[in-house]
Each structure stands twice: as C-alpha cells, then as structure tokens.
Amino acid sequence: MNWTRALVAGIVGGIVVSIANFVMHGIIMQATYMKYPVFTREEANPLWFFVVAIFIALPAAVVFSRTRSIWGKGIAGGLSFGFWIGLIAFFREFYNPLVLEGYPYYLGWCQGGIALIGFLVLGVVLALMVKD
C-alpha cells in the first residue's frame, strides 16, 4: 500500500463527496428539511461539513487501499467498496427517527440513500486514484 497515494485519494475523495453532499442536502433536500422543526434554522459553518467529509474519507481510503485487491478491478471495484460501506451508513440513518422527535421515517430513507450515493461516489474516486 502506498500511504501517500491513499491519503491524497482520501483528501480528494472527501472534497468530491463534500460537493456531492452539498448538492444533495443543500440544494435538492433543502425545502424538505425546512418543513421539519427537528432541523435547526441556524446556518452551520460549511467548512465543518467539508472537514468532516475529509475525515470520513481518509480512513475509508486507507481501508480501500489495504484491501484493494478484493474489491475488483477499476471503477466496478470502487463501486463495490462504496456500496458495502454505504450500506452501513444507510442503515445508520434509521437511528434519527428513533431518537429525534418529529423526525419522519421517510427522511431516514432519503438520508440513507444520500449516504449510500456519497459512498458510491467516494468508491469511484478511490478506484480512480488507487490503482489495482
């Protein structure tokens, strides 16, 4: 495993996922989120979302790099990795309806789908940067 390549792939993957999340959460789902009082009306600093995306992508890139050969070749291998990691993130979203009053289950499905898409995107970026 090339540590430099893995860390650079994690940073680039985090940046790309952050942009994808902005589009999915900040543009596509914005009006839906505003309907529910469970979401704060105060704007958060977008830099934190960016930083968190990178901190999630870095260990994912290391795991992908260390296990690259088992996921398959090319983009299909990245999609396979992204799917299985994204599936974990998908089901994690169902804690919110259980613990947040006023949080509808269908938003768990929406946010789970967004998380899965984000990890599929990350898997593709990692596959393009961490070669077979």
N, C-alpha and C positions, 0 to 999 in steps of 0.2 A: 504494500500500500504506500502510495506517495502522499505523505501528510500535507505538503504544500498544496498539491492539486485538490485534495479533499477539502481543505479549509477554504481555498478560493472558491471551489464549487459550492460549498455551504453558504458563503457570503453572497455569491451571485444568485444562488437559488433562493436565499432569503429575500433579496431585493425583488426578484421576479414574483415570488409569492406575495410579497407585500403589495405590489402593484395589482396583482390579480385580486387580492382580498379587498383592496380599496374599491376596485370596480364592482365586485360582487356585493360587499357590505355597504360601502359608502354611496354607491350610485343606484344599483339595482334594488337593494333591500331597504334603502333609506326611508321611503314613505311608509313601508310596513312597520319598521321599527318605531317610528314616531307615533303609531297608533296605540302603543302599549306603555303604561306608566312604569313598567319594570325597567325600562331603559331611561337613563339619565338624559336630561335636556342640556346638560353642560357639555361643551365640546372638550374632548380629551386632546392632549398634545399628540399629533400624528407621528411624531418622532418615536414615541413609545411603541406604537404598533410596528413600526419599521424595525426597531431594535429587537422586539420580541420575535418577529418573524425570522430574523437572522439567528437569534439564539436557539430557535427550534430547528432551523435548517442545518446549523453546524453539526450537532450530534447525529442528525439523520444522514448527513454527508459522510461522516466517519463510519457509521454503520454500513451504509451503502458501499463505500469504498472497500471496507474489510470483507464484505460478503458479495462483492460484485459478481463473481462467477456463478453464483446460484440463481441469480435473477433472470438470466438470459441475456442475449446479445442485443446491443443497440437500444433504440427507444422502447421497444417492447419490454426489455428488462427493466427499464426505468419505470414504465407504467405498472409493471407487476409489483415492484417495490412500493411505488406510490399508492397503489390500491390497498395493499395489506397494511401499511402504516396508516393510510387514510381511513381504513375501516375501523381502526382503533379510535381515531379522532371522531369519526362519525357517531359511534355509539356513546362516546363521552358527552356529546351534546344533549343526551337524554337525561342527564343529571339536572339540568336547568329547570325543566318543568316540575321536577320533584322538589326542588328547594327554593325556587323563586315564585312567590305568589303573583298570579296574573300572567305567568309565562305559558303561553299555549303550546301544546304538543306539536302542532304543525310547524312552529318555529324551530323546534328541535330537529325536525326533518329537514327544514330549509338550511339551518346552520350546519347540520351534519353533512348535507350534500355539498355545501360550500367548502367545508373542511376536507372532504374527500377530493373535490376538484383541486383544491390547493395542493394537496399531497401528490395528486397525479401530475400537476404542473411541476412540482419540485422533483419528482422522479424523472421526468423528461429532461429537465435541466441537468440533473446529476448524471443521467445517462450520456448526455452530450458532452459533458466535461470530464467524466471519469470513464475512460475507455475500457473496453473488455480486456 
